[in-house]
Amino acid sequence: MYITRMFKRILFIVFTGTYAPVYSMFQMRFHIAVLKILIPLLSAGSNRNFNSC
């Protein structure tokens, strides 16, 4: 329960950038990490979808 709340708060901070001065470096690294994880997943998912069509 507490962990999910913290995670939501982190996501909120990351996506809104409300605490940009404090989290700017962390935010940038986090975005890069997220993109590195998400892009292959999204491309793999789209490939799978195209194959199934």
N, C-alpha and C positions, 0 to 999 in steps of 0.2 A: 504494500500500500504506500509506504513512505518512499520506496525506491521509484515507483511509477510517478509519484508526485514530483520528485526531484528531477526525474528524466523529462517530464513534461515542462518543468521550469527551464531546464537546460535547452530543450528544443525551442521553447518560446524565446529565450534569450538569443539563441543562434539565428532563428528565422526572422525575428523582428529587429535584432541589432540594437535593442534598447540600451544595453550596457556596452555599446561599441567601444568606448575608450578603454574600459577594463579588459574586455574580452577580445579585442580586435585581433591580436596575434593568435590566441586560442581559436577564435572563430574562423580565421583564415585557414589554419591547419586542419580544423575540424571539417570545414567545407571541402578542402582538398581530399581529406580521407573519405568523406561521404561520397564525393564524386567518383573517386577511384573504386569505391565499393559498388555504387549504384549504377554507373555507366555499363560495366560488364553485365550486371544482372539485367538491366533494362534491355541491352542489346540481345542477350541470350533469350530473354522472354519474348522479344519481338521476333527473333529468328524462329523460335518455337511456334509462335502464333502463325507466322507466314507458312511454315512447313505444314501446319495442321489444316490450313485453308485449302 
